[in-house]
Amino acid sequence: MDENTVNYNPNTDPAAKQLENFKKTQINRKTEQITDLFGAPIGDKTNMITVGPRGPALLQDIVYMDEVAHFDRERPPERVVHAKGAGAFGYFEVTRPEITKYCRAALFNTVGKRTPVAARFSTVARERGSADTVRDPRGFAVKFYTEAGNWDLVGNNTPIFFIRDAFQFMAFIHSQKRNPQTNLIDYNARWDFYTLRHECLHQLTFMFGDRGIPDGHRHMDGWGSSTYKLVNADNQPIYNKFYWKTNQGVKNLYADEANRLVASDPDYGVHDLFDAIARKDYPSWTLYIQVMTYEEAAKWEFNPFDITKTWPEDEYPLIEVGRMTLDRNHTNYFAEIEQLSFCPASRVQGVEFSPDKLLQGRLFAYQDTARHRIGPNFHLIPVNRPIAPVVHPTQRDGPMMVDSNEGSAPSYYPNSFHNARDNPKKYDEFRFTINTTDVDRYEAKDEDNYTQTRQFYLSFTDDERQRLFSNIASELSLVYTSIQEKAYDMFAKVHTSYADGVKRAVQTAANNSL
């Protein structure tokens, strides 16, 4: 890490210069009159109306009442996950034509074509006020404002995830959140869940390894994580995965440096991204895809829709698509980043969904969260609005309806009056066949949780393994002995040296705490 990248010195730090830079925009401008929210001038914006200089306040002080009433409502609920985040804006430029063989999406149709984007990077389990350098996966979400509608590519900085069935997601997140009585992070709950659901192993090995704490958001890769489906101009489908490779180079923090930053600059990731763009050191990522035919998917040794697995690059090589460059900071964080919403269900023609169980659950959850957090008309907020025209007369009204509300058009469909039609032949999703008629709740926890994790673990150097053991022990040493024993059994299923190394590290951590 460059020690000079992030600091709070107003002489060198772009973020620390923000107020002074704003002041420069006011030079030679006519002094503006402060008003209320409806344009009426305000005489005194600093003092309450009282009975005498020491007397009680009056209810008729509408200037004060309006101020405090708005203040009481300033904060919508934070995101239930990915609450702490940084964001920026820029563009995506197509650099290679191969994608058009697999996908008919308009944004990919010409090399050199640029599409505006918004990106948000985040921690996952912690709250909005938490530190940026905690050991946690990072969200990696990109909104493409295409001429054919918004497309949200929503993933993480890891190619895998902890669980493969969406039903487990709520329980998993609850295990990562605070204890309902103590309101403290509960490592017993975390590791109890991990040891009961061995599909967590692959992600755990990634998270507690050297890539577990990125050195800011600019130096991490990103993945769409879930398996998607692309459809080309000839209506031919193929399964795929998306991968963002950072052009700044992957850099990570060791535990001691990450812990130091928790105290010295808890907003390190937010700070670093803002400063880099302000210095015109614009970060960029190259987008790649992997593709797998239906025939290959049917024969592959693993379930290709299992988000706890990766597709080996030697079997399914990376295909370059284009480059995302972030070259504009937000003018107002709340308006442009806190209200920015993403959902995997926001797609464009040519990008569809696979049977990935976690993806299927995410399709509803994200927009439902936005409706709860921001309101049912969150799509009308400028940062969420598409540049494509919207004709949707059946979804009307609701709090904060601020556009035409589809005017005088009928609010039902079909109807005999409105010259607006759907087009199944041109825009329907690709038709596919389900090869089983069995409808049931299928247990997914035992779908080979060890082979790929073992391959990943064996790729580590000796030093990387020692840090892996130590990082795991920093949490596992704090849990009940019964859970520790379950963890050793779990790691032994990957490799005996994995279990032995963690056990030694836990014993060392316990001795050091005496």
N, C-alpha and C positions, 0 to 999 in steps of 0.2 A: 504493500500500500504506500502511495506517495503521501508523506506526512503533510505536504503543503496543499493537497487537493481540497481538504475541508478544514475551515477554521472560521472564527467569528471576528476576524480583524477587518474593520470597515475599510481599511486602505487596500486590502487585497481580495476580500471575499465578496463575490457578486451578490449573494443573498443578504449579507450585512449592509450592502449599499442600497437596498431596495427603497427605503424611505427617502434617502438623499436623491436617488434617481427620480422618484416621483416628484419631489420638490422642484426639480429642474423643469418638469413639464408645466409648472404653474407660473414660470417667469413670463412677465409681460401679458399675463391673462387678466382679464377684468375680474375683480372680486365678485364671487357668487353669493347670493343670498341663501342662507339655510332655510329650508321649508319643511313642512310635514310631508307625509307620504302622498298627499293629494295636491301638493303644490302651493299650499297656503304659507306665506312667510312666517317665520318664528322669530319673536323678538328676543327672548332669553332662553338659551339652550343649556345653561349650566346651573340654574337655581330653581328650587321648588317654590310654589306659591304657599306662603304660610301666614298665619295670624301673628303679625309682628315678627321681629328677627328671631325670636326663640319659640314661637308658638307652634301649634299643630298644623299639619298640611290640610289642604282643601281637596275634596273629591273632584271639584271642578277643574283641577289642574290637568287638563287633557293632554298637554305636551308631555308631562311626566308619565301619565297613565299609558299613553300610547307607546312611549319608549320602553317602559317596563313590561307591558303586555307582549310586545314584540320580542323582547329579550327572553322572556319566559318560554318562548316557542322557537328559539333559534336553532336548536339541535334536534334534528330528526333522529330516530333510532339508528345507531351505527350498524354497519353490516354485521350479520351474525358470524360470518367468517370473512377474512380478508379486510378487516376493519382498518388497519393501518396501511396506508399506501402512498405512493408517489405517482405522478402522471405527467404526461407531456403530449405534444402534438407534432405532426410531421406528415410524411408521405411514404407510400409504398410504390416502388418502381419495378416493373417487370424487367428481368435481365436475361431470361432464357425462354425459348418458345416451347420446350418439351411439355410443359404443363397442359397445353392445348390438346395434346393427344388423349388426355385423360379427363379434362374438365372444360365445360363450355361456359364457365362464369365469365361475364363480360370484362371484369377487371384484369383478366389474364390474357386477353386476346391479341395484344400487340406488345412486342418488346419495346421498352422505353415508356410505356404508358404509366402515368402516375395517378394514384388514388389517395385522397386525404385520409389520415388515420389519427386516432387517439389511442394512447397506450397507458395502461396502469399496472404498476408492480406493487406487490403487497406481501406482508406476512400473512399467515393463514389463521392460526388459532388465537392469537393474542388480541388485546383490545386496541382501540384507536390510539391510546396514549402510550402504548408499549414501545420498547426499544426496537430499532431496526436490525440489530445484530444478534437477536436471539436465535437459538437453533430451532428452525422451523422451515418447512417448505415455503417457497415464494410464489405468489400468484403472478401470472404473466398473461395479461389480457389485451387484445388489440381489437379496436373497432375500425372497420373499413367503411368509409362513406362512399359507396359505389353508385354509379348511375342507375343501377338496378336494385337499389335498396341497401340497407346496412347489413354487413356481415360481421359477426363477433366471433373471433377465434380465441377461446377462453381456456387457458391451461395453467400449467405450473412450470417451475424451473427444473422439474424432474420428469422423466419419460414414463414413470409409473406412479401408482398411488397406493394408499394403505389397504383399501378394501375394494372388492370388485362388484358388490351388489349394493345398489343405492339404498336399500333398506337399512344397511349398516351405517350409513353416513351420519345420521343424527346421533346414534349411540357413540360412534367414534369421536365426533366433535364434543359431545358432552364429557367424554373421558379426558379430553384435552383442556377443557375449560375449568373454571374454579369450583372447588368443593361447595356444595349447596349450603353447608353449615358454616365452615370456617372461612369461606371466600378466599381460599388460598389455592394455588396450583397444587394439584394432588398427584404426585408421582405414583402412588399406589394405584390410583384409578387408571392412569395412563398404561402402566405396565401390566396391570390386570387385563386390560383390553388387548394389548399386544399379544400377550401369552395365550389368550383364548382364541385369537384370530391370527393364525400363522401366515395368512396372506400378507400381513404387514411386513414380513421379513425383508423383502426386496427393498421397499421404501425405507425401512429402518436402517439398512446397511448403507444406503445412499445418504440419508439424513445425518447419521452419526459419523460418516466418513468425512474426508477432507472437503467435499463439495457441500457440506451441510450448512455452511454459513457463507454466502457470497460476499465478496468485497464490493458492496454497493450493488445497485441494480444494473449498472452498465456492463458489468463484467460477468454476467451469468447468461447461460443459454436458456431457451424456453421451448416448451413442447405443447402441442395441442392435447397431449396425453392420451385421450380417448381415440379409438379408431373411428374414422369417418368413411364416407362413401362419395366418390366423385363420379359424375356422369358426363360423358362428352357429347359433342354435337350430333353424333350418330346414335345417341341414347344407349351407349354401352357403359355399364357401371364397372367400377373397380374399387376395392377397399384401399384406404390410405391412412397414413399418419403425417402430421405436420411437425416440423422441427425448425426452431429459430436458432441460428448459431451467431453468437456475439462476434462482432468484428473488432472489439476492443481486446479480445483475448479473455479466456476464463481466468479469474482470480478469486481466491477464497481467503477467508480469515481463519487462523487457528484460534482455539478456544480462549487463550489468554488475551490476545489482541481484541477479540470480539467482546470479551467481558470488560476490557478497559474502555472500549467505546460506549458500552452501555452507560457508563458513568460520565464520560467526557463529552460525548455527542450522541445521545440516544436517537436522534433523527438523522443519523449518518447517511442512510440510503437516500432519503428525501433531499438532504443537503447536497450530496455529491451529484445527483442527477440535475438539480436546479442549477448548480454552479457550472457544470460542464456545458450545458446549453447556453447559459448566459455568457460564457467565455467563447461561444461559437465553436466549441469542441463537440460537435454534434455526434451523439452515439448512433450506431447503426447495427442492424442484425440482418443476416441473409436467411431467407426462408427456403427450406427444402421440403420435399415430400418423399415418403416411401410408398410404394404401391404393391398390392397383393391381389392377384386375380381371385375370382370366386373359386376356381378349381384348386388353386394353391391353398386358399383358406380352408377348403374342405379336407385337405390332406395334411395340413401342417400338424406338427407334433403337439402343439399347444392350442388352446382356444385363442384365435386371433383377436377376439373382442375382449380379452381379459386385460384390464388396465394394470394389473400387477406384473405383466410381462412386457418385454421389449421385442421388437422385430430386429433380428441381427442384421447389421448393415452389410455384411458380406453376402447374405442371401437376398436382402432387399435394399439395394444401394440407394444412397441419397441422390435425389434429382433436384438441381437448383431451380428456383422459381423467380426470386427477386429479392430486393433489398428494402428494408424499412429504415428510414432516417428520421430521427426526432430533432426538430430544429426550432421549436417554439415552446417556451414555458407558458403555463397558465397565467392569465392576468388576475384571476380571482380563484383561489383554491376551492372554495365551497361551491361556487357556481359551476365550475368546469370539471372538477375532479371528484369532489364528494358527491355530487349529483349525477356523475357519469355512471351509467348502468350497462352491464353486459349480460348476455344470455346466449348459450350455445344454440338456442332455438332461432336466433336471428341469423338467417342464412340467405344465400342467394342461389339462383338457378345454377345447377352444376355441383353444388355441395349439399350432400344429404347425410343421413344418420345411419350408423351401423347398429347391429343388435347389442352393442356394448351396454351392459346393464347399468353401469354407473352413468354413462352418457344419457341413457333413456330417462333416468331419474332427474338429471340436471336440467333437462329440457323445460320442465315446468317450474322448477324451484327458483331459478334466477329471476325470471320476470315476476313471479309471485312475491319474492322478497322486495323487489323494486316497488311493486304496488303497495306493499305494507310500509316500506321505509320512506318513500317519497310521495306516493299517491298514485291513483289509477291512471292519471294522465302524465306519468313520468316521461312518456315518449314525446311530449310537447316541449320539454325543456330543451333549449337550443343545442346543448352538447349531445343530446340523444336523438335529435331530429335527423331524419335522412335528407340527403340532397335530392333524392328521387321523389317524384310527386306521390302523394298518398290519397287514395280514394277508398274510404272504409266507412260507409254510412251506417253500419249496424252497431258500431261501438261509439256511443254518444254519452254526453253529460259527464257527471262525476265531479268531485272537487277539483278546483283549479283548471277548469276547461277554459283555455285562453286563446283558442283560435276560432274559426268560424263555426265549429261544431257541426260541420257538414251542411250548414245553412238550412235551406228549406227542403232538402232532398228527403225522400221517404226513408224511414229508419228501419225498414225491413227488406229482406231480399229472399227470393226474387220478387220483383214488382213490375208493373206495366208502364212506369212513368219515367224512370231514371235511365238515361242512356249510358249505363255502366254495366259491364258484364264480366263474369269470370271466364276463364279459358282453359278448361281441363286438358284439351289436346296439347296445348303449348306449354302449360306451366305445372301440370300435375307432377307429383313425386314419381320417381321411377317405381314401376310395379315389380314386386318380388314375391317369391313363393316361400312359404314356411314349410320345412320338410318334416315336421312332426305335428301331430294333432293333440299331443298331451299338454294340457294346461294345468300347471301346478306351481307350488313354491319350491324351487330347487335349491338345496343347500350347496353353497359355492365355496366353502372354506377349505375344502380338501383337494383342489385342482392343482396338484404339484406345486407346492409353495417353496420348493427347495432347490431344484435343478438350476434355474437361472440365477438365484441368489448365490448358490455355490460358485458358479462360473464368475460372477461379479466379485465375490470375496477373494477367490484365488487369483484374480487379476491385480490385487493390491500388492504393493511392495511390503517388506517387513515393517518399515517405518510407518507406512499408512495403516497397517493392521494395528500396530501399537497405539496409534492415535485413535483409531476406531474403538478399541477396547477401552481406552481411557475416557473417551467421550460418553460411551454407554454407561460406564461405571459412575460417571458424575451424577447420573440420575438413579441407576439401578441400586447403588449403594444406599439410597435413601428409602428403599421400600422394604416391605415385610419379607422375612426369610422365605416364607412359603412362595411368594411371587418370584423371588430371586431363583429359587430352585426350578420353577416352571420355565423361567427365562433360559437357564442353562440347558435344560432339556430341549427347548426350542432351538437354540443356537447349535446344539450338537447335531440336530437333524440336517443342518447345513454342512458343518465340518467339525470334527472333534476339537481342532485347534481354535476354532471360533469360540466354542463354549469354554475351553480351558483358559484362553486369553482374557475373556470377559471376567471369568471367576477370579483370576489372579488380580485383575485391575480393581474389582470390587473389594477384595481383601485389602489391597494397598490403600484404597480410598478410605476404607473403614479404619485402618490403622492410623492414617494421617489425621483423622478427625478426633482421635483420642487425646 
